[in-house]
Amino acid sequence: MTANKNPRNGWNSNPLQGNVDFTKVQNSSDTSNDFDAFVQEEQEKMRQEDEAREASNPLWGANSTATAKTAEAGRGEASKVVTDIFKAVADEANQHAASCGPFINKPMNEWIEEAHSKPVPKQLFDVFWLEGQLAILFAPTGAGKTILAMQIADGITNGQSAGDGFGYDAGRHRVAYFDFELSAKQVEKRYSHDYSDPYRFSDDFYRLELDPYSDVDGDDVVEQIGIYAENNNCDVVMVDNITYLTNQGTEKSRDAMPLMQALMRLKKEKGLSILVLAHTPKRDASTPLTMNDLQGSAMLSNFSDAVFTLGRSKKDKALRYIKQLKQRDGVSRYNEDNVVVCQLKKDSNFLRFVFEGLGDEREHLNKNERKRKLTGDIASKALQLCKSGKHQREIATELGISVGSVNKLLHDIQHNDSDSDHCPF
């Protein structure tokens, strides 16, 4: 506090006029401890100001005892006023907190003003994944989601696009890639030329495995990821895959919700951009990929900011397509009518997806898969009926197909299934 001296009474009639830092009062959450420190700090400032005046003005040091007592009274009055204000502000803050419970309550305009002061999220992987988002990439086993994730990470650490055709404007970031899938030797094979001439990644690309001798279990992994990211200045985190983040699994909402809440909290508290990889269970390759193909509870997609998926193409075993299923911060651009088509290639020492263009998802679906599935189901039922002792005509009647079809189905099974020897035909 800076108090202005008055020739008559030694202090300005307004003891609060000066430079008291009331933001300390307003921002306080511990009223008792912070108050004591605050008052001591202000009293020390006043004492130092008095000493400075004495040093610069001999007349000030020669004041009468009455003037000194008046000055001391002024300081006491100022301290009491500050105390009252401090307690009033603290009480108001406590009442406000009690009325809002666990929520942060602000007028809508204040929310928007604060949001406006923050930068617009930039692209980490085109519009599929933006800065500050918790995103999920899922695909069937063997489709190449780890390959795509590594390619994305390589681009981010070099401050460039994951490849021609993919947008990027986020600059360079340090990436922590938590790999719970591949061994180091498998990674070497993918990013070398027959285990020689390895690809040179950026020094900002960190790959982490879980120490097999560590006592950290799945439920603690999320917390440890946050600690590592903060201690090593990594603002982009990738996890391969989500099943390693919990001991409870993700099939049930009561298990998936705490996991996703923990990831969202990690994202907000640490200011991270997070990409989590996930699987899809065995599915019908003749149907479009949807959110229902994401293995686990719907909570996984509900709590995420963005979801995209990777599918195989019937046209070529090396062809893949990338489809956008959710983007909270914008419109989904790459839907089933406009999927991104890529070729899986290995140029010397780097296995990557090469952009081929855009297409219709239906062009890449295996339409014969449903026919084979239906045929397989009927054949299985025919075999069961045959083993139960029914004749072909009875089987045909029950399945609603011709006797000739039954004969053909059972004949095919006889040549492919050793169990058919038990069938009496």
C-alpha beads as a LAMMPS data file, in Angstrom:
LAMMPS data file: protein, C-alpha beads

425 atoms
424 bonds

1 atom types
1 bond types

-500.0 500.0 xlo xhi
-500.0 500.0 ylo yhi
-500.0 500.0 zlo zhi

Masses

1 110.0

Atoms # bond

1 1 1 0.000 0.000 0.000
2 1 1 1.242 3.491 -0.844
3 1 1 -0.299 6.111 1.523
4 1 1 -0.029 9.819 0.666
5 1 1 1.319 12.006 3.465
6 1 1 -0.689 15.039 4.593
7 1 1 1.176 17.979 6.293
8 1 1 -1.447 18.150 9.028
9 1 1 -2.055 14.571 10.086
10 1 1 0.728 12.661 8.347
11 1 1 -1.686 10.560 6.214
12 1 1 -4.195 11.157 3.476
13 1 1 -7.787 11.171 4.659
14 1 1 -8.435 8.225 2.365
15 1 1 -6.165 5.449 3.694
16 1 1 -6.907 3.219 0.680
17 1 1 -5.648 5.639 -1.938
18 1 1 -2.546 4.043 -3.402
19 1 1 -1.438 0.808 -5.030
20 1 1 -2.937 -2.011 -2.981
21 1 1 -2.998 -5.164 -5.134
22 1 1 -6.550 -6.381 -4.585
23 1 1 -6.206 -9.091 -7.243
24 1 1 -4.475 -11.117 -4.558
25 1 1 -7.601 -10.846 -2.496
26 1 1 -9.931 -11.732 -5.333
27 1 1 -7.906 -14.710 -6.481
28 1 1 -7.488 -16.167 -3.032
29 1 1 -8.942 -19.597 -2.266
30 1 1 -7.518 -19.945 1.274
31 1 1 -8.796 -16.901 3.183
32 1 1 -6.919 -17.377 6.459
33 1 1 -3.418 -18.175 5.207
34 1 1 -3.491 -15.784 2.272
35 1 1 -4.881 -12.980 4.408
36 1 1 -2.062 -13.148 6.960
37 1 1 0.553 -13.158 4.214
38 1 1 -1.213 -10.317 2.412
39 1 1 -1.383 -8.046 5.495
40 1 1 2.248 -8.736 6.400
41 1 1 3.318 -7.927 2.859
42 1 1 1.423 -4.612 2.824
43 1 1 2.728 -3.604 6.263
44 1 1 6.272 -4.338 5.161
45 1 1 5.744 -2.143 2.079
46 1 1 4.578 0.749 4.285
47 1 1 7.583 0.351 6.596
48 1 1 9.972 0.408 3.637
49 1 1 8.269 3.517 2.231
50 1 1 8.656 5.316 5.579
51 1 1 12.359 4.461 5.672
52 1 1 12.772 5.717 2.109
53 1 1 11.113 9.044 3.017
54 1 1 13.333 9.424 6.084
55 1 1 16.416 8.858 3.973
56 1 1 15.350 11.397 1.343
57 1 1 13.828 14.070 3.640
58 1 1 15.449 14.926 7.015
59 1 1 12.306 16.732 8.142
60 1 1 10.274 13.546 7.837
61 1 1 12.571 11.749 10.296
62 1 1 12.345 14.699 12.692
63 1 1 8.539 14.509 13.049
64 1 1 7.149 14.761 16.516
65 1 1 6.063 11.776 18.514
66 1 1 2.462 12.816 17.976
67 1 1 2.962 12.784 14.221
68 1 1 4.524 9.307 14.425
69 1 1 1.565 8.062 16.485
70 1 1 -0.803 9.578 13.966
71 1 1 1.043 7.810 11.178
72 1 1 0.847 4.519 13.078
73 1 1 -2.877 5.046 13.618
74 1 1 -3.281 5.694 9.907
75 1 1 -1.539 2.450 9.098
76 1 1 -3.754 0.602 11.536
77 1 1 -6.884 2.146 10.021
78 1 1 -5.733 1.217 6.504
79 1 1 -4.942 -2.325 7.615
80 1 1 -8.414 -2.697 9.156
81 1 1 -10.102 -1.471 5.971
82 1 1 -8.017 -3.855 3.875
83 1 1 -8.932 -6.670 6.266
84 1 1 -12.638 -5.925 5.925
85 1 1 -12.434 -5.764 2.142
86 1 1 -10.425 -8.981 1.990
87 1 1 -12.944 -10.862 4.088
88 1 1 -15.887 -9.433 2.145
89 1 1 -14.388 -10.502 -1.197
90 1 1 -13.466 -13.918 0.191
91 1 1 -16.960 -14.433 1.617
92 1 1 -18.507 -13.488 -1.697
93 1 1 -16.198 -15.905 -3.532
94 1 1 -17.065 -18.695 -1.104
95 1 1 -20.792 -18.037 -1.462
96 1 1 -20.428 -18.013 -5.236
97 1 1 -18.545 -21.324 -5.184
98 1 1 -21.131 -22.878 -2.898
99 1 1 -23.990 -21.805 -5.156
100 1 1 -22.321 -23.253 -8.289
101 1 1 -21.084 -26.497 -6.746
102 1 1 -18.538 -28.203 -9.025
103 1 1 -19.393 -25.961 -11.974
104 1 1 -17.621 -22.914 -13.364
105 1 1 -20.276 -20.241 -13.741
106 1 1 -19.805 -17.213 -16.016
107 1 1 -22.078 -15.086 -18.182
108 1 1 -22.268 -16.358 -21.767
109 1 1 -20.629 -13.221 -23.136
110 1 1 -17.658 -13.734 -20.829
111 1 1 -17.243 -17.310 -22.088
112 1 1 -17.235 -16.087 -25.670
113 1 1 -14.788 -13.260 -24.912
114 1 1 -12.385 -15.700 -23.288
115 1 1 -12.740 -18.147 -26.183
116 1 1 -12.136 -15.340 -28.678
117 1 1 -8.769 -14.605 -27.068
118 1 1 -7.592 -18.166 -27.767
119 1 1 -6.237 -19.260 -31.176
120 1 1 -8.424 -21.072 -33.692
121 1 1 -7.560 -24.820 -33.652
122 1 1 -5.204 -25.767 -36.470
123 1 1 -4.988 -28.967 -38.489
124 1 1 -2.834 -31.816 -37.229
125 1 1 -4.233 -34.254 -39.796
126 1 1 -6.381 -32.326 -42.248
127 1 1 -9.886 -31.882 -40.798
128 1 1 -9.829 -35.337 -39.227
129 1 1 -7.892 -34.184 -36.128
130 1 1 -7.349 -30.612 -34.894
131 1 1 -5.193 -29.078 -32.170
132 1 1 -6.599 -29.488 -28.677
133 1 1 -8.885 -32.367 -29.636
134 1 1 -9.322 -35.863 -28.255
135 1 1 -9.719 -37.963 -31.404
136 1 1 -10.223 -41.677 -32.083
137 1 1 -8.951 -43.583 -35.119
138 1 1 -10.358 -47.102 -35.420
139 1 1 -10.051 -49.857 -38.011
140 1 1 -10.129 -53.635 -38.378
141 1 1 -6.994 -55.537 -37.430
142 1 1 -4.415 -55.359 -40.197
143 1 1 -5.986 -52.406 -41.991
144 1 1 -3.010 -50.178 -41.180
145 1 1 -4.132 -47.773 -38.450
146 1 1 -0.719 -47.921 -36.736
147 1 1 0.972 -47.167 -40.071
148 1 1 -1.287 -44.151 -40.571
149 1 1 -0.770 -42.950 -36.988
150 1 1 3.025 -43.161 -37.314
151 1 1 2.828 -41.250 -40.589
152 1 1 0.735 -38.526 -38.941
153 1 1 3.198 -38.287 -36.042
154 1 1 6.136 -38.028 -38.442
155 1 1 4.464 -35.092 -40.201
156 1 1 3.624 -33.288 -36.954
157 1 1 7.176 -33.509 -35.605
158 1 1 8.519 -32.144 -38.884
159 1 1 5.915 -29.388 -39.079
160 1 1 4.432 -30.623 -42.319
161 1 1 1.551 -32.575 -43.823
162 1 1 1.321 -36.338 -43.396
163 1 1 1.472 -36.495 -47.198
164 1 1 0.331 -34.869 -50.404
165 1 1 -3.410 -34.288 -50.336
166 1 1 -3.656 -33.854 -46.552
167 1 1 -3.986 -30.392 -45.016
168 1 1 -1.690 -29.199 -42.204
169 1 1 -1.071 -25.788 -40.643
170 1 1 -0.132 -26.445 -37.012
171 1 1 3.636 -25.909 -37.126
172 1 1 6.037 -28.263 -35.363
173 1 1 5.092 -30.172 -32.221
174 1 1 6.811 -32.693 -29.991
175 1 1 4.963 -36.036 -30.074
176 1 1 4.835 -38.799 -27.453
177 1 1 3.711 -42.066 -29.097
178 1 1 2.709 -44.689 -26.533
179 1 1 3.051 -47.983 -28.411
180 1 1 1.438 -50.981 -26.713
181 1 1 1.175 -52.986 -29.947
182 1 1 4.481 -53.421 -31.795
183 1 1 7.908 -54.480 -30.675
184 1 1 10.922 -52.309 -31.461
185 1 1 12.052 -54.896 -34.025
186 1 1 8.702 -54.740 -35.824
187 1 1 8.975 -50.969 -35.962
188 1 1 12.499 -51.261 -37.341
189 1 1 11.276 -53.553 -40.134
190 1 1 8.615 -51.093 -41.216
191 1 1 10.953 -48.110 -41.240
192 1 1 14.086 -49.571 -42.773
193 1 1 15.173 -51.275 -45.969
194 1 1 15.277 -54.923 -44.924
195 1 1 16.677 -53.993 -41.490
196 1 1 19.267 -51.623 -42.941
197 1 1 19.293 -47.953 -43.925
198 1 1 16.686 -46.943 -41.288
199 1 1 14.430 -43.948 -41.829
200 1 1 15.518 -40.905 -39.819
201 1 1 12.664 -39.561 -37.691
202 1 1 12.643 -36.137 -36.057
203 1 1 14.300 -35.844 -32.655
204 1 1 10.929 -34.546 -31.407
205 1 1 9.290 -37.950 -32.060
206 1 1 9.332 -40.066 -28.882
207 1 1 8.111 -43.661 -28.807
208 1 1 7.309 -45.244 -25.440
209 1 1 6.646 -48.818 -24.361
210 1 1 5.343 -49.963 -20.999
211 1 1 8.135 -51.370 -18.852
212 1 1 7.188 -55.042 -18.233
213 1 1 8.662 -54.781 -14.727
214 1 1 6.625 -51.719 -13.859
215 1 1 3.865 -52.066 -11.274
216 1 1 1.707 -49.509 -13.092
217 1 1 -1.568 -51.082 -14.193
218 1 1 -4.038 -49.981 -16.838
219 1 1 -5.991 -47.651 -14.582
220 1 1 -2.839 -45.640 -13.800
221 1 1 -1.563 -45.389 -17.370
222 1 1 -3.598 -42.283 -18.222
223 1 1 -2.197 -40.398 -15.235
224 1 1 1.350 -41.471 -16.103
225 1 1 0.880 -40.337 -19.704
226 1 1 -0.031 -36.873 -18.454
227 1 1 2.983 -36.726 -16.150
228 1 1 5.342 -37.754 -18.943
229 1 1 3.856 -35.272 -21.421
230 1 1 4.196 -32.396 -18.958
231 1 1 7.735 -33.277 -17.842
232 1 1 8.954 -33.662 -21.421
233 1 1 7.114 -30.749 -23.068
234 1 1 5.059 -32.994 -25.362
235 1 1 1.805 -31.345 -26.372
236 1 1 0.717 -34.093 -28.795
237 1 1 0.014 -37.592 -27.453
238 1 1 -0.869 -40.727 -29.418
239 1 1 -1.945 -44.009 -27.791
240 1 1 -1.895 -47.366 -29.596
241 1 1 -4.333 -48.659 -28.429
242 1 1 -7.183 -47.842 -26.059
243 1 1 -7.497 -51.339 -24.554
244 1 1 -4.257 -50.757 -22.627
245 1 1 -5.644 -47.743 -20.782
246 1 1 -7.997 -49.656 -18.515
247 1 1 -8.238 -52.960 -16.696
248 1 1 -12.011 -52.972 -16.963
249 1 1 -12.405 -52.928 -20.745
250 1 1 -14.512 -50.487 -22.752
251 1 1 -17.544 -52.600 -23.625
252 1 1 -19.728 -51.252 -20.832
253 1 1 -20.638 -47.617 -20.254
254 1 1 -19.714 -47.757 -16.575
255 1 1 -16.173 -48.754 -17.579
256 1 1 -15.743 -46.597 -20.690
257 1 1 -17.057 -43.365 -19.160
258 1 1 -14.364 -42.965 -16.446
259 1 1 -11.664 -43.657 -19.033
260 1 1 -12.940 -41.056 -21.489
261 1 1 -13.494 -38.547 -18.688
262 1 1 -9.885 -39.073 -17.582
263 1 1 -8.648 -38.485 -21.134
264 1 1 -10.782 -35.357 -21.520
265 1 1 -9.504 -34.028 -18.189
266 1 1 -5.933 -34.771 -19.274
267 1 1 -6.536 -32.912 -22.523
268 1 1 -7.857 -29.800 -20.766
269 1 1 -5.490 -29.661 -17.793
270 1 1 -2.319 -30.259 -19.788
271 1 1 -3.378 -28.552 -23.017
272 1 1 -2.806 -31.708 -25.051
273 1 1 -3.924 -32.939 -28.459
274 1 1 -4.673 -36.675 -28.107
275 1 1 -5.209 -39.388 -30.716
276 1 1 -6.289 -42.820 -29.469
277 1 1 -6.312 -45.893 -31.696
278 1 1 -9.035 -48.523 -31.353
279 1 1 -10.179 -51.746 -32.983
280 1 1 -13.385 -52.754 -34.712
281 1 1 -14.757 -56.253 -34.145
282 1 1 -15.306 -58.690 -37.004
283 1 1 -17.774 -57.039 -39.357
284 1 1 -19.644 -57.405 -42.627
285 1 1 -17.318 -55.980 -45.292
286 1 1 -20.266 -55.314 -47.588
287 1 1 -21.658 -52.518 -45.399
288 1 1 -20.334 -48.954 -44.857
289 1 1 -18.216 -48.238 -41.781
290 1 1 -20.192 -46.476 -39.057
291 1 1 -19.758 -45.456 -35.435
292 1 1 -21.346 -48.791 -34.483
293 1 1 -18.206 -50.534 -35.750
294 1 1 -16.080 -48.917 -33.041
295 1 1 -15.352 -51.673 -30.567
296 1 1 -16.613 -50.757 -27.113
297 1 1 -19.269 -48.607 -25.535
298 1 1 -20.886 -45.659 -27.293
299 1 1 -19.239 -43.565 -24.553
300 1 1 -16.002 -43.751 -26.546
301 1 1 -17.469 -41.750 -29.395
302 1 1 -19.749 -39.588 -27.237
303 1 1 -16.852 -38.147 -25.217
304 1 1 -14.463 -37.710 -28.148
305 1 1 -14.093 -34.547 -30.224
306 1 1 -13.397 -36.350 -33.493
307 1 1 -13.671 -39.897 -34.853
308 1 1 -12.360 -41.244 -38.155
309 1 1 -11.903 -44.740 -39.516
310 1 1 -9.863 -46.715 -42.015
311 1 1 -11.325 -49.330 -44.343
312 1 1 -10.029 -51.844 -46.891
313 1 1 -11.001 -51.644 -50.550
314 1 1 -12.237 -54.586 -52.608
315 1 1 -10.489 -53.111 -55.667
316 1 1 -6.937 -53.817 -54.531
317 1 1 -5.440 -55.391 -51.417
318 1 1 -3.155 -52.357 -51.012
319 1 1 -5.989 -49.812 -51.293
320 1 1 -7.492 -48.192 -48.194
321 1 1 -9.993 -45.420 -47.626
322 1 1 -10.274 -42.945 -44.744
323 1 1 -13.731 -41.864 -43.615
324 1 1 -14.736 -39.080 -41.231
325 1 1 -17.455 -39.993 -38.732
326 1 1 -17.394 -37.096 -36.256
327 1 1 -15.898 -33.622 -36.030
328 1 1 -17.131 -31.525 -33.117
329 1 1 -15.376 -28.368 -34.372
330 1 1 -16.672 -28.405 -37.913
331 1 1 -18.584 -30.185 -40.632
332 1 1 -17.678 -33.756 -41.552
333 1 1 -16.225 -33.312 -45.020
334 1 1 -15.181 -36.860 -45.847
335 1 1 -18.382 -38.886 -45.485
336 1 1 -19.419 -42.048 -47.356
337 1 1 -19.880 -40.079 -50.582
338 1 1 -16.428 -38.499 -50.349
339 1 1 -13.893 -40.817 -48.710
340 1 1 -10.126 -40.336 -49.000
341 1 1 -8.599 -43.143 -51.062
342 1 1 -4.977 -44.134 -50.375
343 1 1 -2.461 -46.674 -51.604
344 1 1 -0.349 -48.476 -49.024
345 1 1 3.251 -48.350 -50.241
346 1 1 6.775 -48.719 -48.965
347 1 1 9.274 -46.446 -50.645
348 1 1 12.671 -47.790 -49.614
349 1 1 12.566 -47.376 -45.816
350 1 1 9.174 -45.838 -44.967
351 1 1 5.815 -47.640 -45.012
352 1 1 3.158 -45.039 -45.742
353 1 1 -0.250 -44.172 -47.201
354 1 1 -0.077 -42.322 -50.507
355 1 1 -3.041 -40.109 -51.396
356 1 1 -4.835 -41.317 -54.553
357 1 1 -7.907 -39.101 -54.592
358 1 1 -11.510 -39.057 -53.383
359 1 1 -14.233 -41.604 -53.997
360 1 1 -17.515 -43.183 -52.993
361 1 1 -17.285 -45.699 -50.153
362 1 1 -19.748 -48.017 -51.925
363 1 1 -17.193 -48.526 -54.706
364 1 1 -14.821 -50.140 -52.203
365 1 1 -17.265 -52.428 -50.392
366 1 1 -17.283 -56.157 -51.028
367 1 1 -20.846 -56.697 -52.234
368 1 1 -20.344 -60.464 -52.469
369 1 1 -19.561 -60.635 -48.761
370 1 1 -23.225 -60.467 -47.779
371 1 1 -24.134 -63.153 -50.302
372 1 1 -21.398 -65.427 -48.955
373 1 1 -22.515 -64.700 -45.402
374 1 1 -26.118 -65.561 -46.169
375 1 1 -25.077 -68.685 -48.039
376 1 1 -22.836 -69.695 -45.189
377 1 1 -25.641 -69.252 -42.651
378 1 1 -28.012 -71.394 -44.725
379 1 1 -25.368 -74.063 -45.257
380 1 1 -24.699 -74.165 -41.523
381 1 1 -28.402 -74.616 -40.761
382 1 1 -28.709 -77.291 -43.463
383 1 1 -25.817 -79.205 -41.909
384 1 1 -27.372 -78.990 -38.443
385 1 1 -30.698 -80.295 -39.740
386 1 1 -28.929 -83.041 -41.638
387 1 1 -27.085 -84.152 -38.512
388 1 1 -30.369 -84.218 -36.612
389 1 1 -31.578 -86.946 -38.979
390 1 1 -33.744 -84.949 -41.370
391 1 1 -33.783 -85.825 -45.061
392 1 1 -33.016 -83.361 -47.826
393 1 1 -36.681 -82.802 -48.726
394 1 1 -37.472 -81.990 -45.077
395 1 1 -34.496 -79.648 -44.909
396 1 1 -35.578 -77.913 -48.121
397 1 1 -39.082 -77.375 -46.750
398 1 1 -37.805 -75.960 -43.446
399 1 1 -35.277 -73.614 -45.066
400 1 1 -37.544 -72.569 -47.937
401 1 1 -35.125 -73.615 -50.678
402 1 1 -35.165 -76.305 -53.360
403 1 1 -34.060 -79.886 -52.793
404 1 1 -31.360 -79.336 -55.420
405 1 1 -29.955 -76.386 -53.432
406 1 1 -29.863 -78.493 -50.288
407 1 1 -28.073 -81.252 -52.168
408 1 1 -25.466 -78.784 -53.485
409 1 1 -24.906 -77.177 -50.080
410 1 1 -24.407 -80.512 -48.368
411 1 1 -22.203 -81.749 -51.188
412 1 1 -19.929 -78.684 -50.804
413 1 1 -19.808 -79.149 -47.051
414 1 1 -18.903 -82.810 -47.458
415 1 1 -15.751 -81.817 -49.308
416 1 1 -14.755 -79.063 -46.885
417 1 1 -15.921 -80.218 -43.460
418 1 1 -14.735 -83.426 -41.856
419 1 1 -17.735 -83.323 -39.516
420 1 1 -20.004 -83.945 -42.517
421 1 1 -19.077 -87.632 -42.371
422 1 1 -21.628 -87.879 -39.578
423 1 1 -24.397 -86.647 -41.885
424 1 1 -26.669 -89.524 -43.091
425 1 1 -26.881 -88.792 -46.823

Bonds

1 1 1 2
2 1 2 3
3 1 3 4
4 1 4 5
5 1 5 6
6 1 6 7
7 1 7 8
8 1 8 9
9 1 9 10
10 1 10 11
11 1 11 12
12 1 12 13
13 1 13 14
14 1 14 15
15 1 15 16
16 1 16 17
17 1 17 18
18 1 18 19
19 1 19 20
20 1 20 21
21 1 21 22
22 1 22 23
23 1 23 24
24 1 24 25
25 1 25 26
26 1 26 27
27 1 27 28
28 1 28 29
29 1 29 30
30 1 30 31
31 1 31 32
32 1 32 33
33 1 33 34
34 1 34 35
35 1 35 36
36 1 36 37
37 1 37 38
38 1 38 39
39 1 39 40
40 1 40 41
41 1 41 42
42 1 42 43
43 1 43 44
44 1 44 45
45 1 45 46
46 1 46 47
47 1 47 48
48 1 48 49
49 1 49 50
50 1 50 51
51 1 51 52
52 1 52 53
53 1 53 54
54 1 54 55
55 1 55 56
56 1 56 57
57 1 57 58
58 1 58 59
59 1 59 60
60 1 60 61
61 1 61 62
62 1 62 63
63 1 63 64
64 1 64 65
65 1 65 66
66 1 66 67
67 1 67 68
68 1 68 69
69 1 69 70
70 1 70 71
71 1 71 72
72 1 72 73
73 1 73 74
74 1 74 75
75 1 75 76
76 1 76 77
77 1 77 78
78 1 78 79
79 1 79 80
80 1 80 81
81 1 81 82
82 1 82 83
83 1 83 84
84 1 84 85
85 1 85 86
86 1 86 87
87 1 87 88
88 1 88 89
89 1 89 90
90 1 90 91
91 1 91 92
92 1 92 93
93 1 93 94
94 1 94 95
95 1 95 96
96 1 96 97
97 1 97 98
98 1 98 99
99 1 99 100
100 1 100 101
101 1 101 102
102 1 102 103
103 1 103 104
104 1 104 105
105 1 105 106
106 1 106 107
107 1 107 108
108 1 108 109
109 1 109 110
110 1 110 111
111 1 111 112
112 1 112 113
113 1 113 114
114 1 114 115
115 1 115 116
116 1 116 117
117 1 117 118
118 1 118 119
119 1 119 120
120 1 120 121
121 1 121 122
122 1 122 123
123 1 123 124
124 1 124 125
125 1 125 126
126 1 126 127
127 1 127 128
128 1 128 129
129 1 129 130
130 1 130 131
131 1 131 132
132 1 132 133
133 1 133 134
134 1 134 135
135 1 135 136
136 1 136 137
137 1 137 138
138 1 138 139
139 1 139 140
140 1 140 141
141 1 141 142
142 1 142 143
143 1 143 144
144 1 144 145
145 1 145 146
146 1 146 147
147 1 147 148
148 1 148 149
149 1 149 150
150 1 150 151
151 1 151 152
152 1 152 153
153 1 153 154
154 1 154 155
155 1 155 156
156 1 156 157
157 1 157 158
158 1 158 159
159 1 159 160
160 1 160 161
161 1 161 162
162 1 162 163
163 1 163 164
164 1 164 165
165 1 165 166
166 1 166 167
167 1 167 168
168 1 168 169
169 1 169 170
170 1 170 171
171 1 171 172
172 1 172 173
173 1 173 174
174 1 174 175
175 1 175 176
176 1 176 177
177 1 177 178
178 1 178 179
179 1 179 180
180 1 180 181
181 1 181 182
182 1 182 183
183 1 183 184
184 1 184 185
185 1 185 186
186 1 186 187
187 1 187 188
188 1 188 189
189 1 189 190
190 1 190 191
191 1 191 192
192 1 192 193
193 1 193 194
194 1 194 195
195 1 195 196
196 1 196 197
197 1 197 198
198 1 198 199
199 1 199 200
200 1 200 201
201 1 201 202
202 1 202 203
203 1 203 204
204 1 204 205
205 1 205 206
206 1 206 207
207 1 207 208
208 1 208 209
209 1 209 210
210 1 210 211
211 1 211 212
212 1 212 213
213 1 213 214
214 1 214 215
215 1 215 216
216 1 216 217
217 1 217 218
218 1 218 219
219 1 219 220
220 1 220 221
221 1 221 222
222 1 222 223
223 1 223 224
224 1 224 225
225 1 225 226
226 1 226 227
227 1 227 228
228 1 228 229
229 1 229 230
230 1 230 231
231 1 231 232
232 1 232 233
233 1 233 234
234 1 234 235
235 1 235 236
236 1 236 237
237 1 237 238
238 1 238 239
239 1 239 240
240 1 240 241
241 1 241 242
242 1 242 243
243 1 243 244
244 1 244 245
245 1 245 246
246 1 246 247
247 1 247 248
248 1 248 249
249 1 249 250
250 1 250 251
251 1 251 252
252 1 252 253
253 1 253 254
254 1 254 255
255 1 255 256
256 1 256 257
257 1 257 258
258 1 258 259
259 1 259 260
260 1 260 261
261 1 261 262
262 1 262 263
263 1 263 264
264 1 264 265
265 1 265 266
266 1 266 267
267 1 267 268
268 1 268 269
269 1 269 270
270 1 270 271
271 1 271 272
272 1 272 273
273 1 273 274
274 1 274 275
275 1 275 276
276 1 276 277
277 1 277 278
278 1 278 279
279 1 279 280
280 1 280 281
281 1 281 282
282 1 282 283
283 1 283 284
284 1 284 285
285 1 285 286
286 1 286 287
287 1 287 288
288 1 288 289
289 1 289 290
290 1 290 291
291 1 291 292
292 1 292 293
293 1 293 294
294 1 294 295
295 1 295 296
296 1 296 297
297 1 297 298
298 1 298 299
299 1 299 300
300 1 300 301
301 1 301 302
302 1 302 303
303 1 303 304
304 1 304 305
305 1 305 306
306 1 306 307
307 1 307 308
308 1 308 309
309 1 309 310
310 1 310 311
311 1 311 312
312 1 312 313
313 1 313 314
314 1 314 315
315 1 315 316
316 1 316 317
317 1 317 318
318 1 318 319
319 1 319 320
320 1 320 321
321 1 321 322
322 1 322 323
323 1 323 324
324 1 324 325
325 1 325 326
326 1 326 327
327 1 327 328
328 1 328 329
329 1 329 330
330 1 330 331
331 1 331 332
332 1 332 333
333 1 333 334
334 1 334 335
335 1 335 336
336 1 336 337
337 1 337 338
338 1 338 339
339 1 339 340
340 1 340 341
341 1 341 342
342 1 342 343
343 1 343 344
344 1 344 345
345 1 345 346
346 1 346 347
347 1 347 348
348 1 348 349
349 1 349 350
350 1 350 351
351 1 351 352
352 1 352 353
353 1 353 354
354 1 354 355
355 1 355 356
356 1 356 357
357 1 357 358
358 1 358 359
359 1 359 360
360 1 360 361
361 1 361 362
362 1 362 363
363 1 363 364
364 1 364 365
365 1 365 366
366 1 366 367
367 1 367 368
368 1 368 369
369 1 369 370
370 1 370 371
371 1 371 372
372 1 372 373
373 1 373 374
374 1 374 375
375 1 375 376
376 1 376 377
377 1 377 378
378 1 378 379
379 1 379 380
380 1 380 381
381 1 381 382
382 1 382 383
383 1 383 384
384 1 384 385
385 1 385 386
386 1 386 387
387 1 387 388
388 1 388 389
389 1 389 390
390 1 390 391
391 1 391 392
392 1 392 393
393 1 393 394
394 1 394 395
395 1 395 396
396 1 396 397
397 1 397 398
398 1 398 399
399 1 399 400
400 1 400 401
401 1 401 402
402 1 402 403
403 1 403 404
404 1 404 405
405 1 405 406
406 1 406 407
407 1 407 408
408 1 408 409
409 1 409 410
410 1 410 411
411 1 411 412
412 1 412 413
413 1 413 414
414 1 414 415
415 1 415 416
416 1 416 417
417 1 417 418
418 1 418 419
419 1 419 420
420 1 420 421
421 1 421 422
422 1 422 423
423 1 423 424
424 1 424 425
